[in-house]
């Protein structure tokens, strides 16, 4: 059975106390910015974001807390890029790992649904889609944005690879959870094709490599799972078609790789 949860903002002393305290720390950070004391700006801002995360954990329903953590991680990383503060980016990176663990062990397979605007939305589809969009957006920002040109090469490489890999992994897991088994290989193939197209359009090498990994995963599933119970002649035909498809993808990739 599915459980329906509606979000609300009823009065909660602990929640609003932490929010108010976080507001004071944000105010202190702003005042120290005026005084041009960068170290105290960072310290007060990190405390404020931590208090917000604690307040969210106390207030919102157990599963929906992930939405707010993802949003906070995204905001922290963008602030770290904009203000050139490594501690913000590092804190966001740690949060991204914790979010991945939570999504995999808590949110995946959840039967909770949310009632929003008289419509029901499945929790795992919503939160995985939201997290994926944030990870891909952050990966694109690090890969191409002029805002990140001052980042050290090692840090830039880490985030430009890690965020898209996290997003791709979430989509693979989500498809495996919500799509019927007989359509899973096709769904992964379409996902790989979509990522490959996005990689060419955005001129993002990381997206293209992720796409090839997903297509390889779909091919392995076809070979070792989908074809396990059919006759030899059909296996030969399927292998031929699959080989031609992969060869075509390889040719297209090689052709456009030179241009990008």
N, C-alpha and C positions, 0 to 999 in steps of 0.2 A: 504494500500500500504506500501511496505517496503522501507526504506530509506537506501541508500548505503553510507558508510563513509569510506574513505581511510585515514590512518594515515600518517602524514607528519611532517617534522621538519623545516618548513619555519622560517625565521628570525622573532623574536618577541622580542622587546626591554625589556619588562617587564619580560618575561620568562627568558631570558638569564641573566638579571641583578640579579634576585633572585637565579639562579643557580650559578652564579659567587660568589655572597655573601655567599651562602651555602658552596661553595668550600673554601672560606677564613675561615669560622668557623670550617670546618673539619680540615683545616691546623692548626688552633689554638689548636684544640683538640689534634692533633698529637704532637704538640710542648709541650703542658702541660703534655702529657703522658711521653715524654722524661724527663720532669722536675718532674715527679711523683706527680703531683697535681691532684688527682682523682676527687675532687669536680668540678674543672674548666673543666676537660675532659668531665664530664657528662653535665654540663651546655652548653658548646659550641656544643656538639654533638646534644643535644635536639634542640637547636636553628637551627642548620644546617638541621636536618630532618624536622623541621617545615617549613623552607624556601623552601625545596624541595617539600613538600606537597602543599604549596601555588603556587609554579611555575607550578606544574602539573595541579592544578585546573584552572589556567589561560590559559594554553597552549592547553591542549588536548580537544577533543570534550566532550560535557556535560556528555554523558553516559560512555565513556571509561575511565573517571577519576577514576572509581572504581577499575580498574585493577591495577593502580599504587598505590592506597591506600592500596590494599591488599598486594602487593609486599613490600611496605614500612613497613606495620605492621609486616609481616613475618621477614623481615630483622632486625627490631628493637627488636623483641622478641628474636631472635637467638643471637644478640649482647648482649642483657641483660643477657642471660643465660651464654654466653661464658665469658663475662667480670664480671659476678656476680654483675650487677648493677640493683637494683630493680626499679629505676625510668624508665629505658628502658622498662622493662617488664610491669610496670604499664601503661606507655604510650601506649604500644602495646595492652594491654587489653582494654583500653578505645577506641582505634581505632577499635578494633574488634567489639565492641558494635555498634559504629557508622556505620561501614561497614554493619553489619546485618540490621540496620534500612534502610540504603540506598538501599541495595539489595531488601528488602521487599517492599519498597514504591516507588522506582524509577526504578530499573532495571527489576523487575519481570514483565513479560508480554510485555517487550519492543519489538517493531517490527523492530528495527534497525538491519542491517546486515553490516558486514565488508568485504570489498574486499581485500583479502590478497593472494598473489601469484596466481592471477586469479581464486580464489575460494571464494565463499560467505559463511560466518559463521554467525549464528544467535547470537546476542549479549547476550541474557539472558542465553542461553546454555553455551556459552564460559565463561562468568564471574562467573556463579554459579559453574561450574565445576572447574574453577581455584581456587575460594574461598574454595570450599569443599576440594580440594587436599591440600591446605595450612593448613586449620584447622585440618584435620586428621593427617597431617605430624607433626604439632606442638604438637597435643595431644599425639602422639606416642613418640615424643622426651621427653616430660615432664614425661610420664608414665614409660619409660624404660631406657632412656639415663643416663649414669653415669655423664654427664655434669650437671644434675639437682639434684644431690645428696645433694648439699649444700643448696638447697632451703628450706625454712621453710615448715613444713608439711601442714599448712593451704593453703599456696600459691600453693604448688605442687598439692594438691587435687583440688583446684579451677580450675587451668588451665587444668589439666588432664581430668576433667569432662566437663568444659565449651567448649573447642575447639571441641571435638568430637560431643557434642550435637549440636553446631552451624552447623557443617558439615552435620550431619544427617538431621537436620531441613531444610537446604538448598536443599538437595536432595529430600526430601518429597515435598517441595513446587515446585521445578522444575518439578518433575514428574507430579504433579497435573496440572501444567500449559501447558506442551507440549504433554502429552500423552492423547489419546482419552479416554473418560470416561469409556467405557466398558472394557478397558484393565488396568485401573488404579489399581484396587485391586490386580491383578496379578503382576503388576509392583512393587507395594509396597511389595508384598510377596517375590519377587525375590530380591529386595533391602535388605529386612530384612535377607533373607538367605545369601546373600553376606556379609553383615556386621557380621553375626554370624560366618561364616567361617573365615573371617579375624580376628575376635576376638579370635578364637581358635588358628589359625596359629601364630598370634602375641602374644598370651597369654595376651590379653588385656581385662580385665573384663569390662571396660567402653564400649568398642565396643559391647560386647555381650549383655549388658543391653540395649544399644541403639537399637540393633537388635530386642530384645524381644518387645520393645516399638513399633517399626515399624510393626512387625508382629501382635501385638495386634490391632494397628490402622487399618491394612488391614482386620483383622477379623471383627472388628466392622463395617467397611464399607460394607463388604459382607452381614452381618446380617441385617443392617438397611437400606441399599440402594440397593445392587445388587439383593437381594431376595424379595424385596417388591412387585414385580409384577408377581411372578410365583406361580404355583399351590402348594398345601400343600405337595403332595407326593414328588415333586422336592425339596421343602424346607427341608423335613426330610432327603432326600438323601444328600443334600448339607451340612446340619448340621453334619451328620454322617461322611462324608468325611473330613470336616473341623476339627471336633473334633479329628479324628484319626491322621490327619496331625499335629495338635498342640500337641497331646500326644506324637507322634514320636519325634517331635522337643524337647519336654520337657525331654524325655528319653535320647536323644543324648546329650543335654545340661548337664544333671545330670552326665552322664558317663564321659564326657570330662572335666567337671568342676573340678573333683577330680584330674585329671592329670595336670591341669593348675593352 
